[in-house]
């Protein structure tokens, strides 16, 4: 498991993002998600994240740019995700499923993202 932090672009807004291979799903804070297509879940989901329990009632369509790479994912909407080791507020948490789908790998030695496996096309069987 690993974690890398960096800004991503969501509709021209720089969002402090945690890429966390130890988290399965992707999450976004409500004040950022409010500008994205948001959906109410038919059944709330209880999520344990960052030592807290969260009741998730909304999901959103997240379109963003990571460096120059377009990413599309769905994200569970939380009031707050938490802060990083330096006390900076985390606005988006990109989890393992999104990283796997888009070929995002964590280069822990250099503390940066490896986008060399980004798919140029999706081949479905």
C-alpha positions in Angstrom: 0.0 0.0 0.0 1.1 3.5 -0.7 0.0 7.1 -0.8 0.9 10.0 -3.0 -0.5 13.5 -2.7 -0.8 16.1 -5.5 -3.2 18.6 -7.0 -5.6 17.5 -9.8 -7.8 19.7 -12.0 -11.6 19.5 -11.7 -13.2 22.1 -14.0 -10.3 24.5 -13.5 -10.2 24.1 -9.8 -7.0 22.7 -8.2 -8.0 20.0 -5.7 -5.6 18.5 -3.1 -5.8 14.8 -3.8 -4.6 11.7 -2.0 -3.9 8.7 -4.2 -4.3 5.8 -1.8 -3.8 2.2 -2.9 -5.1 1.1 0.5 -8.5 2.6 -0.2 -10.8 0.6 -2.5 -13.1 3.5 -3.6 -12.8 7.1 -4.7 -14.2 9.9 -2.5 -14.8 13.6 -2.9 -15.8 16.4 -0.5 -19.3 17.8 -0.9 -18.2 21.4 -1.5 -16.3 20.3 -4.6 -18.9 17.7 -5.7 -21.7 20.3 -5.7 -20.4 21.5 -9.1 -20.5 18.0 -10.6 -23.3 15.7 -11.7 -24.5 14.3 -8.4 -26.9 11.4 -7.7 -28.8 10.4 -4.6 -28.2 6.7 -3.7 -31.3 4.6 -3.2 -29.7 3.2 0.0 -27.2 4.9 2.2 -23.8 3.4 2.5 -21.8 3.2 5.8 -18.1 3.9 5.1 -15.2 3.7 7.6 -12.5 6.1 6.4 -9.7 7.9 8.3 -10.8 6.4 11.6 -14.3 7.8 11.3 -17.7 6.4 10.0 -19.5 8.3 7.3 -23.0 7.9 5.9 -22.8 8.2 2.2 -26.0 9.3 0.5 -24.6 10.8 -2.7 -22.4 9.7 -5.5 -21.0 11.9 -8.3 -19.5 11.7 -11.7 -15.9 12.9 -11.4 -14.2 14.1 -14.6 -10.7 15.5 -13.9 -7.2 16.0 -15.3 -4.3 14.4 -13.6 -1.3 16.0 -15.2 -2.4 15.9 -18.8 -4.4 12.7 -18.5 -8.3 12.7 -18.6 -9.9 10.5 -15.9 -13.6 9.7 -15.5 -14.8 7.9 -12.3 -17.6 7.9 -9.9 -16.9 9.1 -6.4 -18.7 8.8 -3.1 -19.5 12.2 -1.6 -18.4 12.9 2.0 -18.8 16.0 4.1 -15.0 15.8 4.9 -12.3 13.3 4.1 -9.7 14.6 6.5 -6.3 16.2 6.4 -2.9 14.9 5.4 0.3 14.6 7.6 0.9 18.4 7.1 -2.6 19.4 8.1 -3.7 20.2 4.5 -7.3 19.4 3.8 -7.8 16.4 1.4 -10.5 17.3 -1.2 -10.4 14.1 -3.2 -9.2 10.5 -2.4 -8.5 8.4 -5.5 -8.8 4.7 -4.5 -7.4 1.5 -6.0 -10.3 0.7 -8.3 -10.0 4.1 -10.2 -6.2 3.7 -10.3 -6.5 0.2 -11.7 -9.0 1.3 -14.3 -6.9 4.2 -15.5 -3.4 2.6 -15.2 -2.3 4.9 -12.4 0.6 3.5 -10.4 2.3 4.9 -7.4 6.1 5.5 -7.7 6.9 5.6 -4.0 10.7 6.1 -4.4 10.2 9.3 -6.3 6.9 10.2 -4.6 5.1 10.7 -7.9 2.5 9.1 -10.1 3.4 6.7 -12.9 1.0 7.2 -15.8 2.9 5.0 -18.2 0.1 2.4 -18.2 -2.7 5.0 -19.0 -5.0 3.3 -21.6 -5.2 4.8 -25.0 -8.2 2.7 -25.7 -10.4 0.2 -23.8 -10.6 -3.3 -25.2 -13.6 -5.2 -23.9 -13.9 -9.0 -24.3 
